[in-house]
């Protein structure tokens, strides 16, 4: 049982999310691992590391009961593929956390697909954590690629199978 929190690798700091996590830390499964990125952040009740390797990130996703992420596509897709329903807080242009609001748009799309629980503001985080834990308690989910991706994958496999082996 543990919690993994990641703000991603953007150069803009994201203290809004990390301070919200700090305020909710009592309700989170421990231990709590935080990948703080470019945000200066310290918390005695959490293990804080600025950056993780790809392997460490994937391992943290796999072993964590609860995942709280920025709404970066790569991070979210890792969690969804692992069968998890992450809580996401999108970085917003309004707060100078990113150059535009693509994370807000992505969060809304993934929420509409039932893949994430969104907390747009720090005050939303506690409720989002409770909702995500209820969803994950219902059982693991599998990632099913959209029909177009399945079609392309099948076509590539067929082409690869029909080619003679190279010597």
PECOR-V121054 format. One record per residue. RES is the residue in three letters. OMEGA is omega as a letter, one per 30 degrees, with the letter a starting at -180 (999 if undefined). D_LAST is the distance of its C-alpha to the last C-alpha in Angstrom with 1 decimal. Layout:
# PECOR-V121054
<<RES;OMEGA;D_LAST> <RES;OMEGA;D_LAST>>
This chain:
# PECOR-V121054
<<UNK;l;49.2> <UNK;l;48.7> <UNK;l;48.6> <UNK;a;45.9> <UNK;l;47.1> <UNK;l;45.0> <UNK;l;46.1> <UNK;a;42.7> <UNK;l;41.8> <UNK;a;44.0> <UNK;l;46.1> <UNK;l;49.3> <UNK;a;51.1> <UNK;a;51.7> <UNK;a;54.8> <UNK;a;56.1> <UNK;a;53.5> <UNK;l;53.7> <UNK;l;57.5> <UNK;l;57.4> <UNK;l;55.2> <UNK;a;57.7> <UNK;a;60.5> <UNK;a;58.7> <UNK;a;57.5> <UNK;a;60.0> <UNK;a;58.5> <UNK;l;54.9> <UNK;l;53.1> <UNK;g;53.0> <UNK;l;51.3> <UNK;l;50.5> <UNK;a;47.6> <UNK;l;47.9> <UNK;a;45.3> <UNK;l;47.9> <UNK;a;45.7> <UNK;a;48.0> <UNK;l;51.1> <UNK;a;53.4> <UNK;l;54.2> <UNK;l;55.6> <UNK;a;56.7> <UNK;a;57.9> <UNK;a;57.0> <UNK;l;53.3> <UNK;a;50.4> <UNK;l;49.6> <UNK;a;46.5> <UNK;a;45.8> <UNK;l;42.1> <UNK;l;39.5> <UNK;l;35.8> <UNK;a;33.4> <UNK;l;33.1> <UNK;l;36.9> <UNK;a;37.5> <UNK;l;35.3> <UNK;l;37.0> <UNK;l;40.4> <UNK;a;39.7> <UNK;a;38.6> <UNK;a;41.5> <UNK;l;44.3> <UNK;a;46.8> <UNK;a;47.9> <UNK;l;46.0> <UNK;a;47.8> <UNK;l;45.7> <UNK;a;46.2> <UNK;l;44.9> <UNK;a;41.6> <UNK;a;38.9> <UNK;a;36.3> <UNK;a;38.8> <UNK;a;40.1> <UNK;l;36.7> <UNK;a;35.9> <UNK;a;39.2> <UNK;l;38.8> <UNK;l;35.4> <UNK;l;36.9> <UNK;a;39.5> <UNK;l;42.3> <UNK;a;45.0> <UNK;l;45.6> <UNK;l;48.8> <UNK;l;48.0> <UNK;a;50.4> <UNK;l;49.2> <UNK;a;49.8> <UNK;l;52.3> <UNK;a;53.1> <UNK;a;56.8> <UNK;a;56.5> <UNK;l;54.3> <UNK;l;51.4> <UNK;a;48.9> <UNK;l;48.9> <UNK;a;49.3> <UNK;l;49.6> <UNK;l;46.0> <UNK;l;46.1> <UNK;l;49.3> <UNK;l;47.7> <UNK;l;44.6> <UNK;l;46.9> <UNK;l;48.9> <UNK;a;45.9> <UNK;l;44.5> <UNK;l;48.0> <UNK;l;48.4> <UNK;l;45.3> <UNK;a;46.8> <UNK;a;44.1> <UNK;l;46.4> <UNK;a;50.0> <UNK;l;51.3> <UNK;a;53.9> <UNK;a;54.7> <UNK;a;57.5> <UNK;l;58.3> <UNK;l;61.1> <UNK;a;58.6> <UNK;a;56.4> <UNK;l;58.4> <UNK;l;58.6> <UNK;l;54.8> <UNK;l;54.0> <UNK;a;56.3> <UNK;l;54.7> <UNK;l;51.1> <UNK;l;52.1> <UNK;l;53.5> <UNK;a;50.4> <UNK;l;48.1> <UNK;l;50.6> <UNK;l;50.2> <UNK;a;46.7> <UNK;l;43.1> <UNK;l;41.4> <UNK;l;37.8> <UNK;l;36.1> <UNK;a;35.4> <UNK;l;33.5> <UNK;a;35.4> <UNK;a;34.6> <UNK;l;32.9> <UNK;l;30.4> <UNK;l;29.9> <UNK;l;29.2> <UNK;l;26.7> <UNK;l;24.9> <UNK;a;24.9> <UNK;l;23.6> <UNK;l;20.7> <UNK;l;19.8> <UNK;l;20.1> <UNK;l;17.9> <UNK;a;15.1> <UNK;a;15.6> <UNK;l;15.5> <UNK;l;12.2> <UNK;l;9.4> <UNK;l;6.6> <UNK;l;3.8> <UNK;999;0.0>>
